[in-house]
Amino acid sequence: MTVVGGWQPPAYPYDRLVPLRAAADALPGGVVDLSVGTPTDPPPAVVLQVLADADRGSSLRGYPPAVGTEVLRTAASSWVTSTFGSSAFVEPDQIGACIGTKEFVVTMPGWLKLRRPGRDTVLYPAVSYPSYAMGAELAGLRAVPVPVDDAWRIDLSSISSEDAARALVLWVNTPGNPAGGLDDLAAAAAWGRDRDVMVFSDECYAEFTWEGAPRTILGLGGGPDGTDGVVALHSLSKRSNLAGLRVGWYSGDPEVVGYLREVRKHAGLMVPGPAQRAGAAALGDASHVLTQRVLYRDRLERMRAILAEGIGLEVTLPRGGFYLWAEAPGGDAWGLAERLATQAGALVSPGDFYGSAGSAYVRLAMVVPMARLEVLAERLGC
Ligand SMILES: Cc1ncc(COP(=O)(O)O)c(C=O)c1O
């Protein structure tokens, strides 16, 4: 059957890197893949133990609760307070599980639109994770990028009153992917409350905040527990090197979280039972996160030195997250990506993957062991 007309999915960003990957891989020792932010370090041992014993508590046999098991949501509730402090308390009933957060990012606008048909716009940072815009597009909504300032923070003052009046959702992401900016989350919460716009705060890199303490929007949004009009999104993918497990959760405004929990039950969006058990175990362990922080920090600093010494490129360290965001000479990001692939065998992501406002930069994900960064150093003669 030929399907004609209608919406055509754009090329998936990383599929556009196939020629550069081949060029990098042609070097002896092969490609050093810094393109996708997919962790490669081991997850905590406690998680592997729980997975090896997957049927304990019959977590394999029955359907898992779509909202998340009591055990997972209680672990998430405790983690919120231990990570962000007592003002950020959320009850387990204000939490819902998702199958990794990308799934939530792209499905949520459509569900919310059903509830609020008078609003048709998703606002998101102009340099950001591409799924915020894709979620709008998949729901037939307007995706409107909001400019970022020179520290890569969302500039709320640049949102027009027309866009604000049509907005269903405002996305913020702290620390930000790709540029590592730290937003003022209290200002974002207040902006949304004043305009009756739901604010969704993607905090999946929270524990990799390098300037100050981890930030959350929970506890800042008004109402008795500070969650009015705000929902925070968290994931085990980056925190615990568990991107393959697919466990995330959303929490905050009781009414909106309650609505999404009910819709998602009907849609059959369930985190597999053994993954929920393993996720709860990961949340109970903080020591592996401390180890991971050191690994990322060391790699960021080493890669920054390699770029400076190897090709004379000066890069600022991010305020959070595990990406280097490097401005390309002459603004030619694809040229820099090609040079890094052919000369060093490094595969990086050109910044237009994250919006046209990022098109003069490339992103380097520090997800490979230090030994692979040393391969790059050697190739560049450092
Ligand atoms: C900002 C941001 N949000 C969400 C995700 C999705 O992560 P996951 O679906 O693994 O939870 C990513 C992954 O790269 C990300 O960078």
The ligand as a MOL file (V3000), in Angstrom:
LIG
                    3D

  0  0  0     0  0            999 V3000
M  V30 BEGIN CTAB
M  V30 COUNTS 16 16 0 0 0
M  V30 BEGIN ATOM
M  V30 1 C 16.7540 16.4770 28.2140 0
M  V30 2 C 16.3550 15.0560 28.0470 0
M  V30 3 N 15.1330 14.6920 28.4260 0
M  V30 4 C 14.7120 13.4260 28.2890 0
M  V30 5 C 15.5340 12.4560 27.7440 0
M  V30 6 C 14.9980 11.0700 27.5810 0
M  V30 7 O 15.5710 10.1520 28.4350 0
M  V30 8 P 14.8730 8.7810 28.7830 0
M  V30 9 O 13.7530 8.5680 27.8080 0
M  V30 10 O 15.9160 7.7550 28.6240 0
M  V30 11 O 14.3590 8.9070 30.1830 0
M  V30 12 C 16.8170 12.8050 27.3140 0
M  V30 13 C 17.6820 11.8030 26.6910 0
M  V30 14 O 18.6870 12.0900 26.0850 0
M  V30 15 C 17.2450 14.1420 27.4800 0
M  V30 16 O 18.4640 14.5370 27.1190 0
M  V30 END ATOM
M  V30 BEGIN BOND
M  V30 1 1 1 2
M  V30 2 1 2 3
M  V30 3 2 2 15
M  V30 4 2 3 4
M  V30 5 1 4 5
M  V30 6 1 5 6
M  V30 7 2 5 12
M  V30 8 1 6 7
M  V30 9 1 7 8
M  V30 10 2 8 9
M  V30 11 1 8 10
M  V30 12 1 8 11
M  V30 13 1 12 13
M  V30 14 1 12 15
M  V30 15 2 13 14
M  V30 16 1 15 16
M  V30 END BOND
M  V30 END CTAB
M  END
